[in-house]
Amino acid sequence: MLIYFSAKNYRSINETVELNLRSNNRLRHHKDHVKFPLGDEKKVGVLKAAAIYGANAAGKSNIIKAIREAVGMIDGIYKPSKNLHHKPFKLSQESLKDPTEFYFEFALHGHRYSYTFKYNATAVLYEELVTHNSDTNYTTIYERTYEGTKNVIRSDLFTDLGSEYLSELLSDTKSSSIDKGDLPAIFRLLKEQIENRSILERTPKDKLIISEVSTRNIDISENPAFRLISYVKEYLGSKIQCISPNSRFHGIHNEIENYSDKKSSLASIMNSFDTGISDIKLNDISTDNFDADLLKKVKSDLNEGSDSSIFKIIGNKYVVFILDHDGNLKARTINTVHNDQDGKPCLFDIRDESDGSQRLMDLLPIMSKNATFDHMPFTFIIDEFNQSLHPKLAIKFITKFFELTAESETQLIVSTHESELLNNKILRRDEIFFAQKHDDGSTSLYNLDEYSTRYDKDLRKAYLSGKFGAIPQVK
């Protein structure tokens, strides 16, 4: 689970903004909105949901874009060539010179980790992955500092064996406490550690170690340290899913394709939102009539492995492209089914559906009861959640999310203007955040829990009246 995220010097974010998902354990209502994913650390409660409010241009979307930017770099989606995606705060001459910084704290397999990196337009200047045994006891998996023309690595795992072993190996063997029979094993360990450090040191200056390691031919089953890095990369790079206002149906295709038993339950959920949809179908179509250059580009992108499917609008259809097990490009349409006046099924193209139904189709995989794979829960982040959704549907979606994911650690973070969600019966006080734009053009983020508000207070009315800030200053 995502516990904490911060960003500094990115777009409208100048000074550090913090999205802190630790729960206020003194709050007594909606206890089912809190999970305790850290095993022994029972006091660390983590929120399953968060809603970010703010005026237009206040920076809500930039907070989500910061997460997406960081996740994209970790996953290796961005393939920079001598120029990283550096987008500093432009309204300060000092910030233009400074690096961008991202920081994640998260729970994975019952343990707490933190991962941070800093970069400018040409190089990753700093990167660190740490596992926390407690608040004061931690292990540095690796720390990378770019100095001049090379990476300098510090690690509690990738060591050189330690001065004790080395000094004894170099001393008179007669006085050494090391059994000579152990020397081959010690030399193998020393060689392995040097090779491991070399992999980290040779990471290109414009790439993250966490994503570079996955491109190396390393048997992680024989290397616990690299296996740990791989797990962390998988969570941050693929389990934190950002959904933009313009994304379309990618997730639902994967759900139906890979988990066919879910199709009926997904259709049932869509029907419960009063859409009239009784079923969802995938239909194979021929690629013969598609532009050859388009097909070549799509296949190339899929082969690079940045995603398992690609969605395109072609003519009056939405088309999903995938690679089958033999590496052949396949095309499919996603269709909905409605029952006609005689109760017979009638096939619809998705473009025939309303904007609200299309938005729900894109968000539907979040509602999956099995939104946890490989013991790694997803963190879904939706920008402009309320787009095309009636207030009642937005409320139903949030309440349905808590209902269907009650047993999992799946999280949902949204930016929204939907004030109907500002209700203690729907969200906890510590689940509500506000983005504020300041006179210098920068964005800050703060939590409703910082205000002394009664449990029974009308939060919606208080927010719209300006009690908590983060509303348009219309002149």
MOHUQUI-V263918 format. One record per pair of residues at least 6 apart in sequence whose C-alpha atoms are under 8 Angstrom apart, sorted by the first residue. I is the first residue (numbers start at 1). J is the second residue. Records with the same first field share a line. If there is no record, write none. Layout:
BEGIN
I: J, J
END
This chain:
BEGIN
1: 37, 46, 106, 107, 108, 377, 378, 379, 409, 410, 411
2: 21, 46, 104, 105, 106, 107, 379, 411
3: 20, 21, 22, 46, 47, 104, 105, 106, 107
4: 18, 19, 20, 21, 22, 103, 104, 105, 106
5: 18, 19, 20, 67, 102, 103, 104, 105
6: 16, 17, 18, 19, 102, 103, 104
7: 13, 16, 17, 18, 63, 66, 100, 101, 102, 103
8: 14, 15, 16, 17, 100, 101, 102
9: 15, 16, 87, 88, 89, 95, 98, 99, 100, 101
10: 62, 66, 86, 87, 88, 89, 100, 101
11: 62, 87, 88, 89, 90
12: 59, 62, 89, 90, 441, 442, 443
13: 59, 62, 63, 89, 442, 443, 444
14: 88, 89, 95, 442, 443
15: 442, 444
16: 444
17: 443, 444, 445
18: 445, 446
19: 445
21: 46, 47, 50, 431
22: 44, 45, 46, 47
23: 34, 44, 45, 46, 47, 430
24: 45, 430
25: 43, 45
29: 428
30: 427, 428
32: 406
33: 47, 48, 49, 402, 428
34: 45, 46, 47, 48
35: 45, 46, 47, 48, 409
36: 42, 43, 44, 45, 46
37: 44, 45, 46, 107, 108, 110, 111, 409
38: 44, 107, 110, 111, 112
39: 110, 111
47: 411, 431
48: 409, 410, 411, 412
49: 411, 412, 413, 431
50: 412, 413, 414, 431, 432, 433
51: 413, 414, 415, 416, 431, 432, 433
52: 60, 413, 414, 415, 416, 432, 433, 434, 435
53: 60, 415, 416, 417, 432, 433, 434, 435, 470
54: 60, 416, 417, 434, 435, 436, 470, 471, 472
55: 435, 436, 470, 471, 472
56: 472
57: 437
58: 435, 436, 437, 443, 470
59: 435, 436, 437, 443
60: 415, 435
61: 383, 384, 415
64: 242, 381, 383
66: 102
67: 242
68: 242
70: 102
71: 236, 237, 238, 240
72: 78, 237
73: 207, 208, 211
74: 208, 210, 211, 233, 236, 237
75: 211, 233, 234, 236, 237, 238
76: 211, 212, 306
77: 306
80: 206, 207
81: 206
82: 122, 206
83: 121, 122, 123, 206
84: 119, 120, 121, 122, 123, 206
85: 121
86: 100, 119, 120, 121
87: 100
88: 95, 96, 98, 99, 100
89: 95, 96, 442
90: 96
91: 440, 441
98: 120
99: 118, 119, 120
100: 118, 119, 120
101: 116, 117, 118, 119
102: 116, 117, 118
103: 114, 115, 116, 117
104: 114, 115, 116
105: 112, 113, 114, 115
106: 112, 113, 114
107: 113
108: 232, 235, 376
109: 375, 376
111: 131, 132, 133
112: 131, 132, 133
113: 129, 130, 131, 132
114: 128, 129, 130, 131, 132
115: 127, 128, 129, 130
116: 126, 127, 128, 129
117: 124, 125, 126, 127, 128
118: 124, 125, 126, 127
119: 125, 126
122: 205, 206
123: 146, 205, 206, 207
124: 146, 205, 206, 207, 208
125: 144, 145, 146, 147, 205
126: 143, 144, 145, 146
127: 143, 144, 145, 208, 209
128: 140, 141, 142, 143, 144
129: 140, 141, 142, 143
130: 138, 139, 140, 141, 142
131: 138, 139, 140, 141
132: 138, 139
133: 139
139: 156
140: 154, 155, 156, 157
141: 155, 156, 157, 158, 225
142: 153, 154, 155, 156, 157, 158
143: 153, 154, 155
144: 151, 152, 153, 154
145: 151, 152, 153
146: 152, 205
150: 201, 205
151: 200, 201, 202, 203, 205
152: 201
153: 197, 200, 201
157: 225
158: 193, 194, 196, 197
159: 193, 194, 197
160: 190, 193, 194
161: 189, 190, 193
168: 176, 177, 178
169: 176
199: 213
200: 209, 213
203: 209, 212
210: 229, 230, 233
211: 233
213: 226, 229, 230
214: 230
218: 226
220: 226, 227, 230
221: 227
235: 376
239: 376, 377, 378, 379
240: 378, 379, 380, 381
241: 378, 379, 380, 381
242: 380, 381, 382, 383
243: 380, 381, 382, 383
244: 382, 383, 384
245: 382, 383, 384, 385, 387
247: 362
248: 311, 358, 359, 361, 362
249: 311, 358, 361, 362, 363
250: 309, 310, 311, 320, 362
251: 362, 363, 364, 365
252: 361, 362, 364, 365
253: 282, 320, 334
254: 309
255: 262, 263, 365
256: 262, 263, 282
262: 368
263: 279, 280
264: 279, 280
266: 364, 365, 368
267: 277, 278, 279, 280
268: 278, 279
270: 276, 277, 278, 360, 361, 364
271: 277, 278
273: 393, 396
275: 357
276: 338, 339
277: 336, 337, 338
278: 336, 337, 338, 339
279: 336, 337, 338
280: 334, 335, 336, 337
281: 334, 335, 336, 337
282: 332, 333, 334, 335
283: 332, 333, 334, 335
284: 330, 331, 332, 333
285: 330, 331, 332, 333
286: 330, 331
287: 330, 331
295: 329
298: 310, 321
299: 323, 329
301: 307
302: 308, 309, 310, 322, 323
308: 322, 323
309: 320, 321, 322, 323
310: 320, 321, 322
311: 318, 319, 320, 321
312: 318, 319, 320, 321
313: 319
316: 351
317: 333, 349, 350, 351
318: 333, 334, 350, 351
319: 331, 332, 333, 334
320: 331, 332, 333, 334
321: 329, 330, 331, 332
322: 329, 330, 331
323: 329, 330
324: 330
334: 349, 350
335: 347, 348, 349, 350
336: 347, 348, 349, 350
337: 345, 346, 347, 348
338: 345, 346, 347, 348
339: 345, 346
340: 346
350: 358
351: 358
355: 388
356: 387, 388, 389, 390
359: 387, 388, 389
365: 371
366: 380, 401
367: 400, 401, 404, 405
368: 404, 405
369: 404, 405
371: 377, 378, 405, 408, 410
372: 378, 408, 409, 410
377: 408, 409, 410, 411
378: 409, 410, 411
379: 410, 411, 412, 413
380: 410, 411, 412, 413
381: 412, 413, 414
382: 412, 413, 414, 415
383: 414, 415, 416
384: 414, 415, 416, 417
385: 414, 415, 416
386: 394, 416, 417, 418
391: 418, 420
394: 418, 421
395: 420, 421, 426
398: 426
399: 426
419: 460
420: 460
421: 427, 460
422: 432, 459, 460
423: 458, 459, 460
424: 455, 456, 459
429: 448, 449
430: 447, 448, 449
431: 447, 448
432: 447, 448, 449
433: 445, 446, 447, 448
434: 445, 446, 447, 448, 468, 469, 470
435: 443, 444, 445, 446, 470
436: 443, 444, 445, 469, 470, 471
437: 443, 444, 470
438: 444
448: 468
462: 468
463: 469, 471
464: 471
END
